[in-house]
Amino acid sequence: MLEATDPSVYTEYKEELNRLWGVHSHSKLADCHMLMIIIGIRRSRTIVEDLLFPDPLEAEFFRAAMRLVNSQGDGEKPITYEKLLDLFHTHVQKAEQASLPTLTSA
């Protein structure tokens, strides 16, 4: 049996097991969440463009979304429906403008 008899050891064991093996554990999700935000808010070209979103519009949207999520830790107002709508509206417009054919003079 793997269960420890000492409660403090059992707690440490449980936390370590959760950290290492709990794919859907709170700590794993929090770590992944923070990593995505850190990757997304960097200003220099990073793995966002190189691996995740080679399309510049998708990378720009991802960065904007991660900045919005990151703002929650700065004491700003919570993310609202209006903020999400604005984020999507802005980037849908950019995508539509990018897909319009450009007119060239002959």
N, C-alpha and C positions, 0 to 999 in steps of 0.2 A: 504494500500500500504506500502511495506517495505522499499522503497527507502528513504534515508535520504536527507534532503534538504541542509545540510551543506556539502560542498565538502570534507572537511577533514574527517568528520565522515563517509561519504559515502566511501571514500578510505579505511579507517580503517575497516569498515564493510565488504567491498569487499575482502580485504586481509584476514580477519579472516574467512570469508565464504569459500574462496579458500583453506585456510589451513585446515579447518576442514572437508569440504564436497567434495572438488574437488579431487576425486579419481585419476583422470588422470591429475591433475594440475602439473605445473612445480615444485612447491615446494614439492609436494608429491613424485614425481619421483626423485627429487634431494635428499630428505631425504632417500628414499629407496636405491638409488644408493650408497650413502655414507655408509649406514648401511651394505650393502653387501660387500663393500670394507673393512670396519673395521673388519667385521667378517672374511673375507677371508685372511687378512694379519696377524692376530694374530698367534703367534707361538705355543701357547699351545693348547691342545685339547679343542675345543669349540663346539658350536652347529653345526659347519660344519660337523664334524664326527658324532656327536650324533643324529642330526635330519635331516640334509640336504643330506649328502653324506656318508652313512655308508661304502661304498666301498672305501678303502684307495686310489686307483688309481684315482677315481673320485674326492675325496677330494683334492688330490694333484694337479690335473688339475685345479680345482676351485681356489685353493690358488694361483697357478701360474698365472692364468688369472686375478685375482684381484690385484696381485702385478704389472702386466703389466698395468692395468688400473690406479692404484694408481701412477705409475711412471709419468703419464701425469701432475700431479701437482707439480712435482719436477723440472720442467724446462728441462726435457729430450726431445729428439726428439719425434714427434708424433708416435702413433701406426701405423705401416705400414703393408702392405700385407706380407712382408717378416717376420716381427716379429710374426704376427699371424700364418703364415705357419710354422715357427720354433716351436712355442708353440704347435701347433697341431701335428707336426711331432714328436717332443720329446715325447709327451704323448701317441701317437699311438704306437710308438716303445716300450714304457714301458708296455703298455697293451698287445702287441703281445708277448713280452718276458714273461710276467706273465702267459699267456695262454699256453705257450709251456710246454709239459710234461717234468718233470724232470726225468732224468735217475738215477736209484739207482743201486748200485752194489749188486749182489746177493751173 
